[in-house]
C-alpha cells in the first residue's frame, strides 16, 4: 500500500484538484482559475515523469491562460452584476463561440497538432505521439474558449476528455484517467447548464 501511494500520490492529488476544478467550471465560478493554477503546476511534474511531454508543455500554456482567464472574467461584468453569496462569482456573461473564429481555430489546431507530433517524434521518446499531440493541440482552443466563456468550450473538452481518458489509462495514470472519464459526463451536463444560464440572461 505504501509503495502504491508513493507511486501514485501526485496522480491522486491532481485528480482531487481536477475534480474541484471541473465542478467549479460547471458552476461557472471564478474560483476555478485558482484551483486550476495549483493543478497545472503539479501537472507539469506528473506529466514529465510519465513521459507525456506535450501535456507537460501544455501546462505552461494553461498557467498563462489561467491568469488571462481570471482577469478576463473579472474585467467583463455582466449586466446583472454579482449574484449570490460569492463576491468572486464570474462576471463575464456566457456567449457563443463566434463563427468567424471557428475556421481560424480549426487551422491553428491542425497546425499545432502537426507541429507537436513532429516535435515528439523527432526529439522525444514518446510512445503516444499522435494522441498526446492531438489532445494538446485541441486543448489550446479549449482553454482559450473557456477563458472567453464561450458555451461551445464544453464540446471541445468532451473530445479532449474522451481521448485523454484512454491515453492516461494506457500510460498508467489511473486516477487521472478515471477523472477524465468523469469529465466527459460532467462536460455533457455542463454544456446544458451553461446553455440554460445563457438563456436566462
Backbone torsions as a table, in degrees:
resi	resn	phi	psi	omega
1	UNK	NA	-43.7	-179.4
2	UNK	-63.4	-40.9	179.0
3	UNK	-64.7	-38.2	179.0
4	UNK	-63.6	-44.5	-179.9
5	UNK	-64.5	-39.6	178.7
6	UNK	-64.5	-33.6	-178.0
7	UNK	-80.1	-26.9	-171.7
8	UNK	-122.4	9.3	-174.8
9	UNK	-62.9	-37.7	-179.6
10	UNK	-70.2	-37.2	175.7
11	UNK	-60.8	-45.4	-178.1
12	UNK	-67.4	-40.7	-178.9
13	UNK	-65.4	-46.3	179.4
14	UNK	-67.7	-26.0	176.0
15	UNK	-67.6	-44.0	177.7
16	UNK	-61.7	-45.4	178.1
17	UNK	-63.3	-38.4	179.5
18	UNK	-64.9	-37.1	177.7
19	UNK	-65.8	-44.2	177.2
20	UNK	-61.0	-39.5	-178.7
21	UNK	-61.8	-49.0	-176.5
22	UNK	-68.7	-33.5	178.2
23	UNK	-69.0	-38.0	176.3
24	UNK	-68.6	-36.4	176.1
25	UNK	-65.0	-41.2	178.0
26	UNK	-56.9	-39.9	-179.5
27	UNK	-83.2	-3.8	-177.3
28	UNK	60.1	38.7	179.5
29	UNK	-92.5	136.4	-177.8
30	UNK	-67.8	-14.7	177.9
31	UNK	-65.0	-15.4	179.9
32	UNK	-59.7	-30.4	-177.7
33	UNK	-69.9	-36.2	178.4
34	UNK	-68.0	-45.4	178.2
35	UNK	-64.8	-39.9	179.4
36	UNK	-62.0	-38.0	-180.0
37	UNK	-61.8	-44.4	178.9
38	UNK	-66.2	-43.7	-178.9
39	UNK	-62.7	-42.9	-177.7
40	UNK	-70.2	-34.8	178.1
41	UNK	-62.8	-44.2	177.8
42	UNK	-72.3	-30.0	179.2
43	UNK	-63.4	-31.2	177.8
44	UNK	-57.5	-45.4	-179.6
45	UNK	-67.9	-46.1	-176.9
46	UNK	-61.1	-49.2	-175.6
47	UNK	-69.0	-33.2	176.9
48	UNK	-65.5	-42.0	179.4
49	UNK	-62.9	-33.3	-176.2
50	UNK	-92.1	1.5	178.2
51	UNK	76.4	17.4	175.7
52	UNK	-92.7	75.3	-169.1
53	UNK	-68.3	-36.3	178.2
54	UNK	-66.1	-43.2	176.7
55	UNK	-62.5	-38.6	178.6
56	UNK	-60.9	-48.9	179.0
57	UNK	-64.0	-34.3	-179.5
58	UNK	-62.6	-31.3	-178.7
59	UNK	-61.7	-31.9	177.3
60	UNK	-66.5	-39.3	175.4
61	UNK	-64.5	-41.9	177.8
62	UNK	-58.7	-42.1	-179.8
63	UNK	-60.4	-44.4	179.0
64	UNK	-64.8	-41.6	-179.7
65	UNK	-71.0	-24.4	175.4
66	UNK	-63.9	-44.8	177.4
67	UNK	-64.9	-45.2	179.7
68	UNK	-60.9	-46.8	-178.7
69	UNK	-62.2	-43.9	178.7
70	UNK	-59.1	-49.1	-178.7
71	UNK	-65.4	-37.5	-178.0
72	UNK	-69.2	-40.6	178.9
73	UNK	-66.2	-39.2	-176.9
74	UNK	-72.6	-39.5	-172.7
75	UNK	-83.0	-1.6	-179.7
76	UNK	-122.0	80.5	-176.0
77	UNK	-69.0	148.7	175.2
78	UNK	-82.0	167.6	179.4
79	UNK	-67.8	-24.7	-177.1
80	UNK	-80.8	-19.2	-177.4
81	UNK	76.3	-167.3	-177.7
82	UNK	-71.7	144.1	-179.4
83	UNK	-131.0	155.9	175.5
84	UNK	74.3	-168.4	-176.9
85	UNK	-84.0	-17.2	-174.3
86	UNK	-88.1	109.5	-179.5
87	UNK	-67.0	-15.6	179.5
88	UNK	-104.0	25.2	174.9
89	UNK	-58.6	143.4	-179.7
90	UNK	-58.4	131.0	-175.4
91	UNK	-96.0	-25.7	-177.4
92	UNK	-72.7	132.6	179.4
93	UNK	-72.0	153.0	176.9
94	UNK	-77.6	133.0	179.1
95	UNK	-135.8	176.3	177.7
96	UNK	-85.3	151.3	172.8
97	UNK	-63.9	121.7	-178.2
98	UNK	-60.3	130.2	-178.8
99	UNK	-61.2	-32.0	-178.5
100	UNK	-65.7	-19.4	-178.8
101	UNK	-98.7	-8.6	-176.5
102	UNK	-61.8	-47.4	-179.3
103	UNK	-65.4	-37.1	179.9
104	UNK	-62.4	-47.3	-178.2
105	UNK	-72.0	-29.7	174.3
106	UNK	-63.9	-43.1	178.6
107	UNK	-64.6	-45.2	179.2
108	UNK	-60.2	-42.4	-179.1
109	UNK	-63.7	-44.0	-179.9
110	UNK	-64.6	-44.3	178.8
111	UNK	-63.6	-43.4	180.0
112	UNK	-64.3	-40.6	179.1
113	UNK	-61.1	-48.7	-179.1
114	UNK	-63.5	-41.9	-178.9
115	UNK	-65.9	-45.9	180.0
116	UNK	-65.3	-39.6	178.0
117	UNK	-61.0	-46.6	179.0
118	UNK	-60.0	-43.0	-179.2
119	UNK	-63.1	-46.0	-178.3
120	UNK	-64.1	-42.3	-179.4
121	UNK	-69.1	-35.1	-174.6
122	UNK	-84.5	-38.9	-169.6
123	UNK	-117.4	-2.4	-179.5
124	UNK	-130.2	173.2	177.0
125	UNK	-101.4	24.8	-177.9
126	UNK	-57.0	135.7	177.7
127	UNK	-99.6	-4.0	-179.3
128	UNK	-132.2	53.8	-174.0
129	UNK	-65.2	-34.3	-177.9
130	UNK	-67.9	-51.8	-177.9
131	UNK	-69.0	-41.5	-178.7
132	UNK	-62.5	-44.6	-179.1
133	UNK	-71.7	-33.6	-179.7
134	UNK	-65.9	-51.0	-178.7
135	UNK	-64.0	-35.1	179.0
136	UNK	-67.5	-45.9	-178.7
137	UNK	-63.8	-44.6	-179.4
138	UNK	-68.4	-29.0	179.0
139	UNK	-68.3	-24.7	174.8
140	UNK	-56.8	-46.0	179.8
141	UNK	-70.8	-38.8	-177.0
142	UNK	-62.7	-47.9	-177.9
143	UNK	-69.7	-33.7	176.6
144	UNK	-65.6	-43.2	179.5
145	UNK	-64.8	-35.2	176.1
146	UNK	-66.4	-43.5	179.5
147	UNK	-60.9	-33.2	178.1
148	UNK	-86.4	-5.1	177.7
149	UNK	62.3	46.2	175.9
150	UNK	-88.2	137.6	-179.4
151	UNK	-56.3	-40.8	-173.4
152	UNK	-71.6	-4.6	175.5
153	UNK	-59.0	-29.5	178.3
154	UNK	-64.5	-37.8	-179.3
155	UNK	-66.3	-38.5	177.1
156	UNK	-62.9	-44.9	-177.2
157	UNK	-68.8	-28.2	177.5
158	UNK	-61.4	-44.7	178.6
159	UNK	-63.9	-47.8	-180.0
160	UNK	-59.6	-44.5	-175.0
161	UNK	-67.1	-38.2	179.0
162	UNK	-62.3	-49.3	-179.0
163	UNK	-66.3	-41.8	-178.6
164	UNK	-65.4	-38.6	178.0
165	UNK	-56.8	-49.4	179.5
166	UNK	-63.3	-43.5	-178.0
167	UNK	-62.7	-42.3	-176.3
168	UNK	-70.5	-35.6	174.8
169	UNK	-65.1	-38.2	178.4
170	UNK	-64.9	-35.1	-178.5
171	UNK	-91.9	15.3	176.9
172	UNK	60.3	46.5	171.5
173	UNK	-122.1	69.4	-169.3
174	UNK	-64.8	-36.1	-177.9
175	UNK	-68.9	-46.2	177.1
176	UNK	-67.1	-34.8	177.0
177	UNK	-60.9	-45.0	177.3
178	UNK	-63.3	-38.9	179.7
179	UNK	-60.8	-42.9	-179.3
180	UNK	-69.3	-28.1	172.4
181	UNK	-64.5	-41.5	176.5
182	UNK	-66.9	-35.8	178.0
183	UNK	-55.4	-39.8	-178.8
184	UNK	-58.9	-46.2	-179.5
185	UNK	-64.7	-46.9	-178.4
186	UNK	-65.0	-36.5	179.9
187	UNK	-62.7	-38.3	177.5
188	UNK	-63.5	-48.5	178.6
189	UNK	-66.9	-36.1	179.2
190	UNK	-62.0	-39.2	178.8
191	UNK	-58.9	-47.6	-177.9
192	UNK	-71.8	-32.6	177.6
193	UNK	-66.4	-47.3	178.8
194	UNK	-62.3	-36.7	179.8
195	UNK	-63.7	-41.5	176.8
196	UNK	-65.1	-43.5	179.6
197	UNK	-60.4	-39.8	-179.7
198	UNK	-66.6	-42.1	-179.5
199	UNK	-68.0	-33.0	-179.9
200	UNK	-67.1	-26.9	179.1
201	UNK	-76.0	NA	NA
